[in-house]
Each structure stands twice: as C-alpha cells, then as structure tokens.
Amino acid sequence: MTEPVAARVGVITFPGTLDDRDAARAVRLAGAEPVRLWHADDDMQDVDAVVIPGGFSYGDYLRAGAISRFAPLMSKVIDAANSEARLPVLGICNGFQILTESHLLPGSMIKNDHLKFLCRDQLLRVENTQTAWTRDFQPGQEIIIPLKNQDGQYIADPKTLDALEAEGRVVFRYLGGNPNGSRRDIAGISNAAGNVVGLMPHPEHAVEAGFGPDHTGTDGLGFFSSVLTTILRGAAA
C-alpha cells in the first residue's frame, strides 16, 4: 500500500526575513513538509500552502512590505491565492504587511500608535474558525501568541472595517489591551474565500512546550495543524 505523501508547505525568504526557520520548524512539528522558497524564484515547487514569515523584508525601506510585493515569487503567490484552487497563504507580521501591499488583504499597516517597538506575549480571541488556518480552533477560543512589531497598527476606512465585521473576516482580535492601536482591536483578518489570512502576532514562536509563552504555550501550533487539515480535506474531496 502506498504511503500518503506529506503536505508541502512553502516558507518564503526575502532579504531581511527573520523568522523563516521558525516557521519551517512549526510546519514540521505540525506534520507537514516545509519547503524553502526564495523571493526571486518563479517556481512554487508544487507546494500545497505558503507561509510568508516575519522580519524586515528589504529593511522595511519605503514602507513595510511595499518592495516585497513586487518580488517574482509574490506574483505566483497572488495568482495561486486568487485561482480556483485557492492556495492557502498565511502572512505573519511582515508577511501580513506584504499581503496588504499585495492587495490579497484589505487595509494597511502603519507604525504602532506609541511609536515604539513592542515585544510581549499577547492574548487573542479566535473570531473565525472557518479559514484554512483556523479550523482546529474553537469559536471564541482565547490563545496566547508572542507579538513583536513596530509597524503593527492595522488601519482601514470605516466602510472596509464594517465589511470585514459583517462578513466574518476578522479572524483574531486583541484581548487585554490593544498593543498597537489597531482599529477595532483587529489582530488578524482573512480574504473573502478564507484561504488567505494575515496577523501580526507570531504563532511560529508558540509551537513547542517549554519554548512558548510562559515556557509552556503551544497555542500557535493550531495554525499549522489547521492548514494541514484543510489540505487533507481538499485531497480527499
């Protein structure tokens, strides 16, 4: 009997990316095969999903994520995410910024309202469990995920914010205080199809007991197990 092929999750590296190895480790711990992708390539290597990790791509020059949006591989990611196949894409921190610059997600990211870099364990509420990256959570579940950013304030016009709320596309919301001034305490959102998700906190830093928040947190593993669930459901359909 042929063994099933492991799901392949690509992790993109840009100049200035910091958390690609952490993201690859999280993918591996969830049971999928991490695939290293380079920003200047034009080959997606037949991956089943993509993670755009955190860091300071291109030094955040011009505007966070603005240069990365034009990387050759991002053109492939945009096409695959918008295709009928709806490739699952997760943007973490700088990756979230890249997704807004790429118009895969609405709104924009600007400096924290206090104008300082912030690093802390952050309490979140899971608002939407119907996305490719949240299926293994429970509605309303509270999780603790590390947060570290300087350009973490999510903004959008009132019409866009109202649409996100009405369509259930606010995926995560900050609890215990808004750390960066994001509108309506929004920590993460999705596209209409639910295959593209972006958030500022770093789930890849909370996937292994003894190394997560308070040295015990593994709440971030649910992101990566969720996409594996999504991929396997698609393969069985």
LUMKE-618901 format. One line per 4 residues: number of its first residue (from 0); their letters; for each residue x, y, z of N, C-alpha, C, O. Coordinates in nm, 2 decimals, padded with zeros to 4 digits. Layout:
<pts>
NUM> a> X:Y:Z:X:Y:Z:X:Y:Z:X:Y:Z  ...;
</pts>
This chain:
<pts>
0> mtep> 00.08:-00.12:00.00:00.00:00.00:00.00:00.09:00.12:00.00:00.18:00.13:00.08  00.06:00.22:-00.09:00.14:00.34:-00.10:00.12:00.43:00.02:00.00:00.46:00.05  00.23:00.48:00.08:00.22:00.58:00.19:00.17:00.71:00.14:00.22:00.75:00.03  00.08:00.78:00.21:00.04:00.92:00.16:00.16:01.01:00.16:00.24:01.01:00.25;
4> vaar> 00.16:01.10:00.06:00.26:01.20:00.05:00.23:01.31:00.15:00.12:01.36:00.16  00.33:01.36:00.22:00.31:01.46:00.32:00.28:01.59:00.25:00.33:01.62:00.14  00.19:01.67:00.31:00.16:01.80:00.26:00.28:01.89:00.26:00.37:01.88:00.35  00.30:01.97:00.15:00.42:02.05:00.14:00.38:02.20:00.16:00.29:02.25:00.09;
8> vgvi> 00.44:02.26:00.25:00.41:02.40:00.29:00.53:02.48:00.26:00.64:02.47:00.33  00.52:02.58:00.17:00.63:02.66:00.13:00.65:02.77:00.23:00.55:02.83:00.28  00.78:02.81:00.26:00.81:02.92:00.35:00.90:03.02:00.27:01.01:02.98:00.23  00.85:03.14:00.25:00.93:03.23:00.16:01.03:03.31:00.24:01.00:03.36:00.35;
12> tfpg> 01.15:03.32:00.19:01.26:03.41:00.24:01.28:03.53:00.15:01.31:03.51:00.03  01.28:03.64:00.21:01.31:03.77:00.15:01.44:03.82:00.21:01.48:03.78:00.32  01.51:03.91:00.15:01.62:03.98:00.22:01.57:04.05:00.34:01.48:04.14:00.33  01.62:04.02:00.46:01.56:04.08:00.58:01.46:03.99:00.66:01.42:04.03:00.77;
16> tldd> 01.42:03.88:00.60:01.33:03.79:00.67:01.41:03.73:00.79:01.52:03.69:00.79  01.34:03.72:00.91:01.40:03.68:01.03:01.34:03.54:01.08:01.42:03.46:01.14  01.22:03.51:01.05:01.15:03.40:01.11:01.12:03.29:01.02:01.03:03.21:01.05  01.19:03.27:00.91:01.16:03.17:00.82:01.20:03.03:00.87:01.12:02.93:00.85;
20> rdaa> 01.31:03.02:00.95:01.34:02.89:01.01:01.24:02.85:01.11:01.21:02.73:01.13  01.20:02.95:01.19:01.10:02.92:01.29:00.97:02.87:01.23:00.90:02.78:01.28  00.93:02.94:01.12:00.81:02.89:01.05:00.82:02.75:00.99:00.73:02.67:01.00  00.94:02.72:00.94:00.96:02.59:00.88:00.96:02.48:00.99:00.90:02.37:00.97;
24> ravr> 01.01:02.52:01.11:01.00:02.42:01.22:00.86:02.40:01.26:00.82:02.29:01.29  00.78:02.51:01.27:00.64:02.49:01.30:00.56:02.40:01.21:00.48:02.32:01.25  00.59:02.42:01.08:00.53:02.34:00.97:00.57:02.19:01.00:00.48:02.10:00.99  00.70:02.16:01.03:00.74:02.03:01.05:00.68:01.97:01.17:00.64:01.85:01.17;
28> laga> 00.67:02.04:01.28:00.61:01.99:01.40:00.46:01.96:01.39:00.41:01.87:01.45  00.39:02.03:01.29:00.25:02.00:01.27:00.23:01.88:01.18:00.12:01.83:01.17  00.34:01.83:01.12:00.33:01.71:01.04:00.34:01.72:00.89:00.32:01.63:00.82  00.37:01.85:00.85:00.38:01.87:00.71:00.53:01.89:00.67:00.62:01.89:00.76;
32> epvr> 00.56:01.89:00.54:00.70:01.91:00.49:00.72:02.05:00.46:00.66:02.11:00.37  00.81:02.12:00.53:00.85:02.26:00.49:00.93:02.26:00.37:01.02:02.18:00.35  00.90:02.36:00.28:00.97:02.37:00.15:01.03:02.52:00.15:00.95:02.61:00.16  01.16:02.53:00.14:01.22:02.66:00.13:01.19:02.73:00.00:01.22:02.67:-00.11;
36> lwha> 01.14:02.85:00.00:01.12:02.92:-00.13:01.19:03.06:-00.12:01.19:03.12:-00.01  01.25:03.10:-00.23:01.33:03.22:-00.23:01.26:03.32:-00.31:01.19:03.29:-00.41  01.26:03.45:-00.26:01.17:03.55:-00.32:01.20:03.58:-00.46:01.10:03.62:-00.53  01.32:03.55:-00.51:01.35:03.58:-00.65:01.32:03.47:-00.75:01.34:03.49:-00.87;
40> dddm> 01.27:03.36:-00.70:01.24:03.24:-00.78:01.10:03.27:-00.85:01.03:03.35:-00.81  01.08:03.19:-00.95:00.94:03.19:-01.01:00.88:03.05:-01.01:00.78:03.03:-01.08  00.93:02.96:-00.93:00.88:02.83:-00.92:00.83:02.81:-00.78:00.90:02.82:-00.68  00.70:02.77:-00.77:00.64:02.75:-00.64:00.67:02.61:-00.59:00.63:02.58:-00.47;
44> qdvd> 00.73:02.52:-00.66:00.77:02.39:-00.62:00.65:02.30:-00.58:00.67:02.22:-00.49  00.54:02.33:-00.64:00.42:02.24:-00.62:00.38:02.23:-00.47:00.34:02.13:-00.42  00.39:02.34:-00.40:00.35:02.34:-00.26:00.20:02.35:-00.25:00.13:02.39:-00.34  00.15:02.30:-00.13:00.01:02.30:-00.10:-00.04:02.42:-00.03:-00.16:02.44:-00.02;
48> avvi> 00.06:02.49:00.03:00.02:02.62:00.10:00.15:02.70:00.12:00.26:02.65:00.09  00.14:02.82:00.16:00.25:02.91:00.17:00.25:02.99:00.30:00.14:03.04:00.33  00.36:03.00:00.36:00.37:03.09:00.48:00.47:03.21:00.44:00.58:03.18:00.39  00.42:03.33:00.46:00.51:03.45:00.44:00.55:03.49:00.58:00.47:03.55:00.65;
52> pggf> 00.67:03.46:00.63:00.71:03.48:00.77:00.74:03.63:00.80:00.74:03.72:00.72  00.77:03.65:00.93:00.80:03.78:00.98:00.95:03.82:00.96:01.03:03.74:00.92  00.97:03.95:00.98:01.11:04.01:00.97:01.10:04.15:00.92:01.00:04.22:00.95  01.20:04.19:00.85:01.20:04.33:00.80:01.25:04.32:00.65:01.36:04.37:00.62;
56> sygd> 01.16:04.27:00.57:01.20:04.25:00.43:01.24:04.38:00.36:01.18:04.48:00.37  01.36:04.37:00.30:01.42:04.48:00.23:01.44:04.60:00.33:01.44:04.72:00.30  01.46:04.56:00.46:01.48:04.66:00.56:01.36:04.75:00.59:01.38:04.85:00.66  01.25:04.72:00.54:01.12:04.80:00.56:01.14:04.94:00.49:01.08:05.03:00.53;
60> ylra> 01.24:04.95:00.40:01.25:05.07:00.33:01.13:05.10:00.24:01.06:05.01:00.20  01.10:05.23:00.22:00.99:05.28:00.15:00.87:05.27:00.24:00.81:05.37:00.28  00.82:05.14:00.27:00.71:05.11:00.35:00.71:04.96:00.38:00.74:04.89:00.29  00.68:04.92:00.50:00.69:04.78:00.53:00.61:04.69:00.43:00.49:04.71:00.42;
64> gais> 00.68:04.60:00.37:00.62:04.51:00.27:00.60:04.56:00.13:00.56:04.49:00.04  00.63:04.69:00.11:00.60:04.75:-00.02:00.69:04.70:-00.13:00.64:04.69:-00.24  00.81:04.68:-00.10:00.91:04.63:-00.20:00.89:04.48:-00.23:00.89:04.43:-00.34  00.86:04.40:-00.12:00.84:04.26:-00.13:00.73:04.22:-00.22:00.72:04.12:-00.29;
68> rfap> 00.63:04.31:-00.22:00.51:04.29:-00.31:00.54:04.26:-00.45:00.47:04.19:-00.52  00.66:04.32:-00.50:00.70:04.31:-00.64:00.80:04.20:-00.66:00.85:04.18:-00.78  00.83:04.12:-00.56:00.92:04.00:-00.58:00.86:03.90:-00.68:00.74:03.88:-00.68  00.94:03.84:-00.77:00.89:03.75:-00.87:00.80:03.64:-00.81:00.70:03.61:-00.87;
72> lmsk> 00.84:03.59:-00.69:00.76:03.48:-00.64:00.63:03.52:-00.59:00.53:03.45:-00.59  00.62:03.65:-00.55:00.49:03.70:-00.50:00.38:03.71:-00.61:00.27:03.69:-00.58  00.43:03.73:-00.73:00.33:03.73:-00.84:00.27:03.59:-00.85:00.15:03.58:-00.88  00.35:03.48:-00.83:00.30:03.35:-00.84:00.21:03.32:-00.72:00.10:03.26:-00.73;
76> vida> 00.24:03.37:-00.60:00.16:03.35:-00.48:00.02:03.42:-00.50:-00.08:03.36:-00.47  00.02:03.54:-00.55:-00.10:03.62:-00.58:-00.19:03.54:-00.67:-00.31:03.53:-00.65  -00.13:03.49:-00.78:-00.21:03.42:-00.88:-00.27:03.29:-00.82:-00.39:03.26:-00.84  -00.19:03.22:-00.74:-00.23:03.09:-00.68:-00.34:03.12:-00.58:-00.43:03.04:-00.57;
80> anse> -00.32:03.22:-00.50:-00.42:03.25:-00.40:-00.56:03.29:-00.46:-00.66:03.26:-00.40  -00.55:03.36:-00.57:-00.68:03.40:-00.63:-00.73:03.30:-00.73:-00.84:03.32:-00.79  -00.66:03.19:-00.76:-00.71:03.09:-00.86:-00.82:03.01:-00.80:-00.86:03.03:-00.68  -00.88:02.93:-00.89:-00.99:02.84:-00.84:-00.94:02.75:-00.73:-01.02:02.71:-00.65;
84> arlp> -00.82:02.71:-00.73:-00.76:02.62:-00.63:-00.75:02.68:-00.49:-00.75:02.61:-00.39  -00.75:02.82:-00.49:-00.74:02.89:-00.36:-00.63:02.84:-00.27:-00.65:02.79:-00.17  -00.50:02.86:-00.32:-00.39:02.82:-00.24:-00.39:02.89:-00.10:-00.41:03.01:-00.09  -00.38:02.81:00.01:-00.38:02.87:00.14:-00.25:02.95:00.16:-00.14:02.90:00.13;
88> vlgi> -00.26:03.08:00.21:-00.15:03.16:00.24:-00.16:03.23:00.37:-00.27:03.28:00.41  -00.06:03.22:00.45:-00.06:03.28:00.59:00.05:03.38:00.59:00.17:03.35:00.56  00.02:03.51:00.62:00.12:03.61:00.64:00.13:03.65:00.78:00.03:03.69:00.85  00.25:03.64:00.84:00.28:03.67:00.98:00.36:03.79:00.99:00.47:03.80:00.94;
92> cngf> 00.31:03.89:01.06:00.38:04.02:01.09:00.42:04.09:00.96:00.33:04.14:00.89  00.55:04.08:00.93:00.59:04.14:00.80:00.51:04.07:00.68:00.49:04.14:00.58  00.48:03.95:00.70:00.40:03.88:00.60:00.27:03.93:00.58:00.21:03.94:00.47  00.20:03.98:00.69:00.07:04.04:00.69:00.09:04.17:00.62:00.00:04.21:00.53;
96> qilt> 00.19:04.25:00.64:00.22:04.37:00.57:00.23:04.35:00.42:00.18:04.43:00.34  00.30:04.24:00.39:00.32:04.21:00.24:00.18:04.18:00.18:00.16:04.22:00.07  00.10:04.11:00.25:-00.03:04.07:00.20:-00.12:04.19:00.18:-00.20:04.20:00.08  -00.11:04.29:00.26:-00.19:04.41:00.24:-00.13:04.49:00.12:-00.21:04.55:00.04;
100> eshl> 00.00:04.50:00.11:00.06:04.57:00.00:00.03:04.50:-00.13:00.02:04.56:-00.24  00.01:04.36:-00.13:-00.02:04.28:-00.25:-00.17:04.29:-00.28:-00.21:04.23:-00.38  -00.25:04.35:-00.19:-00.39:04.36:-00.21:-00.46:04.22:-00.20:-00.57:04.20:-00.25  -00.39:04.12:-00.14:-00.46:04.00:-00.11:-00.55:04.02:00.01:-00.64:03.94:00.03;
104> lpgs> -00.51:04.12:00.09:-00.60:04.15:00.21:-00.61:04.30:00.21:-00.53:04.38:00.16  -00.73:04.35:00.25:-00.76:04.50:00.25:-00.69:04.57:00.37:-00.64:04.50:00.47  -00.69:04.70:00.36:-00.63:04.78:00.47:-00.48:04.80:00.46:-00.42:04.77:00.35  -00.42:04.85:00.56:-00.28:04.87:00.56:-00.22:04.87:00.71:-00.30:04.87:00.80;
108> mikn> -00.09:04.86:00.72:-00.02:04.86:00.84:00.07:04.98:00.86:00.14:05.01:00.77  00.05:05.05:00.97:00.14:05.17:01.00:00.21:05.15:01.13:00.19:05.05:01.20  00.29:05.25:01.17:00.36:05.25:01.30:00.26:05.23:01.41:00.15:05.28:01.41  00.31:05.16:01.51:00.23:05.15:01.64:00.20:05.29:01.69:00.27:05.38:01.67;
112> dhlk> 00.08:05.30:01.75:00.04:05.43:01.79:00.13:05.50:01.89:00.13:05.62:01.91  00.21:05.41:01.97:00.30:05.47:02.07:00.44:05.49:02.01:00.53:05.53:02.07  00.45:05.45:01.88:00.58:05.48:01.80:00.70:05.40:01.86:00.81:05.45:01.84  00.68:05.29:01.92:00.78:05.21:01.98:00.77:05.07:01.93:00.66:05.02:01.91;
116> flcr> 00.89:05.00:01.92:00.89:04.85:01.90:00.83:04.79:02.03:00.86:04.83:02.14  00.75:04.68:02.01:00.68:04.62:02.12:00.71:04.47:02.11:00.69:04.41:02.00  00.74:04.40:02.22:00.76:04.26:02.22:00.69:04.21:02.35:00.74:04.24:02.46  00.59:04.12:02.34:00.53:04.07:02.46:00.44:03.95:02.42:00.41:03.93:02.30;
120> dqll> 00.40:03.87:02.51:00.30:03.76:02.49:00.16:03.83:02.49:00.13:03.91:02.57  00.09:03.79:02.38:-00.04:03.86:02.36:-00.16:03.77:02.36:-00.16:03.66:02.30  -00.26:03.81:02.43:-00.38:03.73:02.44:-00.47:03.77:02.32:-00.49:03.89:02.29  -00.52:03.67:02.25:-00.61:03.68:02.13:-00.73:03.60:02.15:-00.74:03.50:02.22;
124> rven> -00.84:03.65:02.08:-00.96:03.57:02.07:-00.98:03.53:01.93:-00.97:03.61:01.84  -01.00:03.40:01.91:-01.03:03.35:01.77:-01.17:03.38:01.73:-01.26:03.32:01.80  -01.19:03.46:01.63:-01.32:03.50:01.59:-01.38:03.42:01.48:-01.50:03.41:01.46  -01.30:03.36:01.40:-01.34:03.29:01.28:-01.26:03.16:01.27:-01.14:03.16:01.25;
128> tqta> -01.33:03.04:01.28:-01.27:02.91:01.27:-01.30:02.85:01.13:-01.28:02.73:01.12  -01.34:02.92:01.04:-01.38:02.87:00.91:-01.27:02.90:00.80:-01.30:02.88:00.68  -01.15:02.95:00.84:-01.05:02.98:00.74:-00.96:02.85:00.73:-00.96:02.76:00.81  -00.87:02.86:00.63:-00.78:02.75:00.60:-00.68:02.73:00.72:-00.62:02.63:00.73;
132> wtrd> -00.66:02.84:00.80:-00.56:02.84:00.90:-00.61:02.84:01.04:-00.54:02.85:01.14  -00.75:02.82:01.06:-00.80:02.82:01.19:-00.90:02.71:01.22:-00.97:02.72:01.32  -00.91:02.61:01.14:-01.01:02.51:01.15:-00.99:02.43:01.28:-01.09:02.37:01.33  -00.87:02.42:01.33:-00.85:02.34:01.45:-00.87:02.41:01.58:-00.85:02.36:01.69;
136> fqpg> -00.92:02.54:01.57:-00.95:02.62:01.69:-01.10:02.61:01.72:-01.18:02.56:01.63  -01.14:02.65:01.84:-01.28:02.66:01.87:-01.33:02.81:01.86:-01.25:02.90:01.89  -01.45:02.83:01.82:-01.50:02.97:01.81:-01.49:03.04:01.95:-01.54:02.98:02.05  -01.43:03.16:01.95:-01.42:03.23:02.08:-01.30:03.18:02.16:-01.28:03.24:02.27;
140> qeii> -01.23:03.09:02.12:-01.11:03.04:02.19:-01.01:03.15:02.22:-00.98:03.23:02.13  -00.96:03.15:02.34:-00.86:03.25:02.37:-00.72:03.19:02.37:-00.70:03.08:02.43  -00.63:03.25:02.30:-00.49:03.19:02.28:-00.39:03.30:02.31:-00.41:03.41:02.30  -00.27:03.25:02.35:-00.16:03.34:02.38:-00.05:03.32:02.27:00.00:03.21:02.26;
144> iplk> -00.02:03.43:02.20:00.08:03.42:02.09:00.18:03.54:02.11:00.13:03.65:02.14  00.31:03.51:02.09:00.40:03.62:02.10:00.38:03.73:01.99:00.34:03.70:01.88  00.40:03.85:02.04:00.38:03.97:01.95:00.51:04.05:01.95:00.57:04.08:02.05  00.56:04.09:01.83:00.68:04.17:01.82:00.68:04.25:01.69:00.69:04.20:01.58;
148> nqdg> 00.66:04.38:01.71:00.64:04.46:01.59:00.66:04.61:01.62:00.66:04.66:01.73  00.69:04.68:01.51:00.69:04.83:01.52:00.59:04.89:01.43:00.54:05.00:01.46  00.56:04.82:01.32:00.46:04.87:01.22:00.34:04.78:01.23:00.30:04.71:01.13  00.27:04.77:01.35:00.17:04.68:01.37:00.03:04.73:01.38:-00.06:04.65:01.42;
152> qyia> 00.01:04.86:01.36:-00.12:04.92:01.37:-00.20:04.90:01.24:-00.17:04.95:01.14  -00.31:04.81:01.25:-00.39:04.78:01.13:-00.49:04.90:01.12:-00.56:04.93:01.21  -00.50:04.95:01.00:-00.59:05.06:00.97:-00.67:05.02:00.84:-00.62:04.95:00.75  -00.79:05.08:00.83:-00.87:05.07:00.71:-00.98:05.17:00.72:-01.01:05.22:00.83;
156> dpkt> -01.04:05.21:00.61:-01.15:05.31:00.62:-01.28:05.24:00.68:-01.29:05.12:00.68  -01.37:05.32:00.74:-01.48:05.26:00.81:-01.57:05.17:00.72:-01.62:05.07:00.77  -01.58:05.19:00.59:-01.66:05.10:00.51:-01.59:04.97:00.50:-01.66:04.86:00.51  -01.46:04.96:00.49:-01.39:04.83:00.48:-01.40:04.76:00.61:-01.42:04.64:00.62;
160> ldal> -01.38:04.84:00.72:-01.39:04.77:00.86:-01.53:04.72:00.88:-01.54:04.61:00.93  -01.63:04.79:00.84:-01.77:04.74:00.85:-01.79:04.61:00.77:-01.86:04.52:00.82  -01.73:04.61:00.65:-01.75:04.49:00.56:-01.68:04.37:00.63:-01.73:04.26:00.62  -01.56:04.39:00.68:-01.48:04.28:00.74:-01.56:04.23:00.86:-01.57:04.10:00.88;
164> eaeg> -01.62:04.31:00.94:-01.70:04.27:01.05:-01.83:04.19:01.00:-01.86:04.08:01.05  -01.90:04.25:00.91:-02.02:04.19:00.86:-02.00:04.05:00.79:-02.08:03.96:00.80  -01.89:04.04:00.72:-01.86:03.92:00.65:-01.78:03.81:00.73:-01.74:03.71:00.68  -01.76:03.84:00.86:-01.69:03.75:00.95:-01.54:03.73:00.91:-01.48:03.63:00.94;
168> rvvf> -01.48:03.84:00.86:-01.34:03.83:00.81:-01.24:03.88:00.91:-01.12:03.88:00.89  -01.29:03.92:01.03:-01.20:03.95:01.14:-01.17:03.81:01.20:-01.26:03.76:01.26  -01.05:03.77:01.19:-01.02:03.63:01.24:-00.97:03.63:01.38:-00.99:03.53:01.45  -00.89:03.73:01.42:-00.83:03.74:01.55:-00.85:03.88:01.60:-00.84:03.98:01.53;
172> rylg> -00.88:03.89:01.74:-00.89:04.02:01.80:-00.81:04.02:01.93:-00.80:03.93:02.00  -00.74:04.14:01.95:-00.66:04.16:02.07:-00.75:04.16:02.19:-00.86:04.22:02.20  -00.71:04.09:02.30:-00.77:04.10:02.43:-00.67:04.15:02.53:-00.55:04.14:02.51  -00.72:04.20:02.64:-00.63:04.25:02.75:-00.55:04.38:02.71:-00.44:04.40:02.76;
176> gnpn> -00.61:04.46:02.62:-00.55:04.58:02.58:-00.50:04.58:02.44:-00.44:04.47:02.40  -00.52:04.68:02.37:-00.47:04.69:02.23:-00.33:04.73:02.23:-00.29:04.84:02.28  -00.24:04.65:02.18:-00.10:04.68:02.19:-00.04:04.78:02.09:00.07:04.83:02.11  -00.11:04.81:01.98:-00.06:04.90:01.88:-00.15:05.00:01.82:-00.12:05.07:01.72;
180> gsrr> -00.28:05.00:01.87:-00.37:05.10:01.82:-00.45:05.05:01.70:-00.52:05.13:01.63  -00.45:04.92:01.67:-00.52:04.87:01.55:-00.67:04.90:01.57:-00.73:04.89:01.67  -00.73:04.93:01.45:-00.87:04.96:01.45:-00.95:04.84:01.50:-00.93:04.73:01.46  -01.05:04.87:01.59:-01.14:04.77:01.64:-01.07:04.65:01.70:-01.12:04.54:01.70;
184> diag> -00.95:04.67:01.76:-00.87:04.57:01.82:-00.84:04.45:01.73:-00.82:04.34:01.77  -00.83:04.48:01.60:-00.81:04.37:01.50:-00.67:04.32:01.50:-00.58:04.41:01.48  -00.65:04.19:01.52:-00.51:04.13:01.52:-00.49:04.06:01.39:-00.37:04.03:01.36  -00.59:04.01:01.32:-00.58:03.94:01.20:-00.71:03.93:01.12:-00.82:03.93:01.18;
188> isna> -00.69:03.92:00.99:-00.81:03.91:00.90:-00.79:03.81:00.80:-00.68:03.75:00.78  -00.89:03.79:00.72:-00.89:03.69:00.60:-00.94:03.76:00.48:-01.01:03.86:00.49  -00.92:03.69:00.37:-00.99:03.73:00.24:-01.13:03.67:00.24:-01.16:03.60:00.34  -01.21:03.70:00.14:-01.34:03.65:00.14:-01.35:03.50:00.13:-01.44:03.44:00.19;
192> agnv> -01.26:03.44:00.07:-01.26:03.29:00.05:-01.21:03.22:00.17:-01.23:03.10:00.19  -01.13:03.29:00.26:-01.08:03.23:00.38:-00.95:03.15:00.36:-00.90:03.09:00.46  -00.90:03.15:00.24:-00.77:03.08:00.22:-00.65:03.17:00.25:-00.54:03.12:00.28  -00.67:03.30:00.26:-00.56:03.40:00.29:-00.58:03.46:00.42:-00.69:03.52:00.44;
196> vglm> -00.49:03.44:00.51:-00.50:03.50:00.65:-00.37:03.58:00.68:-00.26:03.53:00.65  -00.39:03.69:00.74:-00.28:03.77:00.79:-00.30:03.81:00.94:-00.41:03.84:00.98  -00.19:03.81:01.02:-00.20:03.85:01.15:-00.06:03.90:01.20:00.04:03.87:01.14  -00.06:03.99:01.30:00.06:04.05:01.35:00.13:03.96:01.45:00.26:03.95:01.43;
200> phpe> 00.07:03.89:01.54:00.14:03.80:01.63:00.20:03.69:01.56:00.17:03.66:01.45  00.30:03.62:01.63:00.38:03.52:01.57:00.35:03.38:01.62:00.41:03.34:01.72  00.26:03.30:01.56:00.23:03.17:01.60:00.34:03.07:01.60:00.35:02.97:01.67  00.44:03.10:01.51:00.55:03.00:01.49:00.64:03.00:01.62:00.73:02.92:01.63;
204> have> 00.62:03.10:01.70:00.70:03.11:01.83:00.63:03.04:01.95:00.67:03.06:02.06  00.52:02.98:01.92:00.44:02.91:02.02:00.39:02.77:01.98:00.27:02.75:01.97  00.49:02.69:01.95:00.46:02.56:01.89:00.52:02.44:01.96:00.50:02.32:01.93  00.60:02.47:02.06:00.67:02.36:02.13:00.67:02.39:02.28:00.72:02.49:02.33;
208> agfg> 00.63:02.29:02.36:00.63:02.30:02.50:00.77:02.34:02.56:00.86:02.28:02.52  00.77:02.44:02.65:00.90:02.48:02.70:00.96:02.59:02.64:01.06:02.65:02.69  00.91:02.64:02.52:00.97:02.74:02.44:00.87:02.85:02.41:00.91:02.95:02.34  00.74:02.83:02.44:00.64:02.93:02.40:00.62:03.03:02.52:00.70:03.04:02.61;
212> pdht> 00.51:03.10:02.51:00.47:03.19:02.62:00.47:03.12:02.76:00.42:03.02:02.77  00.53:03.19:02.86:00.54:03.13:02.99:00.60:02.99:02.99:00.59:02.92:03.08  00.68:02.97:02.88:00.76:02.84:02.87:00.67:02.72:02.85:00.72:02.61:02.86  00.54:02.74:02.83:00.45:02.62:02.82:00.36:02.63:02.70:00.30:02.53:02.66;
216> gtdg> 00.35:02.75:02.64:00.25:02.77:02.54:00.27:02.70:02.41:00.38:02.71:02.35  00.17:02.64:02.35:00.18:02.58:02.22:00.06:02.62:02.14:00.02:02.55:02.04  00.00:02.73:02.17:-00.13:02.77:02.10:-00.10:02.80:01.95:-00.20:02.79:01.88  00.02:02.83:01.92:00.04:02.86:01.77:00.04:02.74:01.68:00.03:02.75:01.56;
220> lgff> 00.05:02.62:01.74:00.06:02.50:01.66:-00.08:02.48:01.58:-00.08:02.42:01.48  -00.18:02.53:01.64:-00.31:02.52:01.57:-00.32:02.58:01.44:-00.40:02.53:01.35  -00.24:02.68:01.41:-00.24:02.74:01.28:-00.19:02.64:01.17:-00.25:02.63:01.07  -00.09:02.57:01.21:-00.02:02.49:01.11:-00.09:02.35:01.10:-00.08:02.29:01.00;
224> ssvl> -00.15:02.30:01.21:-00.23:02.18:01.20:-00.36:02.21:01.12:-00.41:02.12:01.05  -00.41:02.33:01.14:-00.53:02.37:01.07:-00.51:02.36:00.92:-00.60:02.31:00.84  -00.40:02.42:00.87:-00.38:02.42:00.72:-00.36:02.27:00.67:-00.39:02.24:00.56  -00.30:02.19:00.76:-00.28:02.05:00.72:-00.42:01.98:00.71:-00.44:01.91:00.62;
228> ttil> -00.51:02.01:00.80:-00.64:01.96:00.79:-00.71:02.01:00.67:-00.78:01.93:00.60  -00.69:02.14:00.63:-00.75:02.19:00.51:-00.70:02.12:00.39:-00.78:02.09:00.30  -00.57:02.10:00.38:-00.51:02.04:00.26:-00.56:01.89:00.25:-00.59:01.85:00.14  -00.56:01.82:00.36:-00.60:01.68:00.36:-00.75:01.67:00.32:-00.79:01.58:00.25;
232> rgaa> -00.83:01.76:00.36:-00.97:01.76:00.33:-00.99:01.78:00.18:-01.07:01.72:00.11  -00.91:01.88:00.12:-00.91:01.90:-00.02:-00.87:01.78:-00.10:-00.92:01.76:-00.21  -00.77:01.71:-00.05:-00.72:01.60:-00.12:-00.82:01.48:-00.12:-00.82:01.40:-00.21  -00.90:01.48:-00.01:-01.00:01.37:00.00:-01.13:01.40:-00.08:-01.21:01.31:-00.10;
236> a> -01.14:01.53:-00.11:-01.27:01.57:-00.18:-01.28:01.51:-00.32:-01.38:01.54:-00.39;
</pts>
